[in-house]
Amino acid sequence: MTGQFFTIDIDTYRDRFEPGDHMLVDVRELEEWVMGHIPGAVHIPLDDLPARVNEIPTDKPVVIVCASGVRSLYGASFLAEAGYMDVYSLDDGTFGWMMKRLPLER
């Protein structure tokens, strides 16, 4: 069965999810990741997603983030097509997170 994914804005994401109740997957490249990422994110570059999909749980929501919200749409679509049922793409991505002056990990 093919799932569907939803887009979610940063404020809604922060209101809705707590650490541990979902998986936040950052699909940016390593060079982008080391510059700073959203706390709690797991790094799986978009090109590696098909080979590493088994690292992503099916029993909790999955939120995909990239730099600006474009690659995350591809990642979320891939997971939905793979049968994941509770998938989100984070609008405005890490850049939007930074523009809100929210904390980053390095």
C-alpha positions as CSV (number, residue, x, y, z in Angstrom):
1,M,0.0,0.0,0.0
2,T,1.3,3.4,-1.0
3,G,1.2,6.1,1.7
4,Q,1.1,9.8,1.3
5,F,3.1,12.6,2.8
6,F,2.3,16.0,4.0
7,T,4.2,19.3,4.3
8,I,4.6,20.8,7.7
9,D,5.8,24.3,8.6
10,I,8.5,24.8,11.3
11,D,6.2,26.2,13.9
12,T,3.7,23.3,13.5
13,Y,6.6,20.8,13.6
14,R,7.9,22.3,16.9
15,D,4.4,22.3,18.4
16,R,3.5,18.8,17.3
17,F,6.6,16.7,17.8
18,E,8.8,16.0,20.8
19,P,12.3,14.3,20.7
20,G,11.9,10.6,20.5
21,D,8.3,10.5,19.2
22,H,9.4,10.8,15.5
23,M,12.4,10.5,13.3
24,L,13.9,13.6,11.8
25,V,15.9,12.7,8.7
26,D,18.2,15.4,7.1
27,V,18.7,14.5,3.5
28,R,21.4,17.2,2.7
29,E,24.9,16.4,1.6
30,L,27.6,15.9,4.2
31,E,29.2,19.3,3.5
32,E,25.8,20.9,4.4
33,W,25.2,18.7,7.4
34,V,28.5,19.6,9.1
35,M,27.8,23.3,8.8
36,G,24.8,22.8,11.2
37,H,21.7,20.7,11.5
38,I,18.5,20.6,13.5
39,P,19.1,19.0,16.9
40,G,18.1,15.3,16.9
41,A,18.3,14.9,13.1
42,V,19.7,11.8,11.6
43,H,21.9,12.3,8.5
44,I,20.9,10.2,5.4
45,P,21.7,12.0,2.2
46,L,18.9,11.9,-0.4
47,D,21.0,9.7,-2.8
48,D,21.6,7.2,0.0
49,L,17.9,7.0,1.1
50,P,17.0,3.9,-1.0
51,A,19.9,1.9,0.3
52,R,19.3,3.0,3.9
53,V,15.6,3.0,4.1
54,N,15.7,0.1,6.6
55,E,17.2,2.5,9.1
56,I,14.0,4.5,9.2
57,P,11.2,3.1,11.5
58,T,7.8,2.4,10.1
59,D,6.1,2.7,13.5
60,K,6.5,6.4,14.2
61,P,6.2,9.6,12.2
62,V,9.1,10.6,9.9
63,V,9.9,14.2,9.1
64,I,12.3,14.9,6.2
65,V,14.3,18.1,6.1
66,C,16.8,19.5,3.6
67,A,18.2,23.0,3.1
68,S,15.1,24.8,1.8
69,G,12.3,22.3,1.4
70,V,12.8,20.9,-2.1
71,R,14.9,17.8,-1.6
72,S,12.8,16.9,1.4
73,L,9.8,16.7,-0.9
74,Y,11.6,14.0,-3.0
75,G,12.6,12.2,0.2
76,A,9.1,12.3,1.6
77,S,7.6,11.1,-1.7
78,F,10.1,8.2,-1.8
79,L,9.1,7.1,1.7
80,A,5.4,7.4,0.9
81,E,5.8,5.3,-2.2
82,A,7.8,2.8,-0.1
83,G,4.7,2.4,2.1
84,Y,5.5,4.7,5.0
85,M,2.2,6.1,6.2
86,D,3.1,9.1,8.5
87,V,5.6,11.2,6.5
88,Y,6.2,14.9,6.5
89,S,8.4,17.3,4.5
90,L,9.6,20.3,6.6
91,D,8.8,23.5,4.7
92,D,11.6,26.1,4.4
93,G,14.1,23.4,5.7
94,T,17.3,24.2,7.6
95,F,17.5,27.7,6.2
96,G,14.1,28.5,7.5
97,W,15.1,27.0,10.9
98,M,18.2,29.3,10.9
99,M,16.1,32.3,9.9
100,K,14.0,31.8,13.0
101,R,17.2,31.8,15.0
102,L,16.5,28.3,16.3
103,P,19.4,26.2,17.6
104,L,21.6,24.1,15.4
105,E,24.0,21.2,16.3
106,R,27.4,21.0,14.7
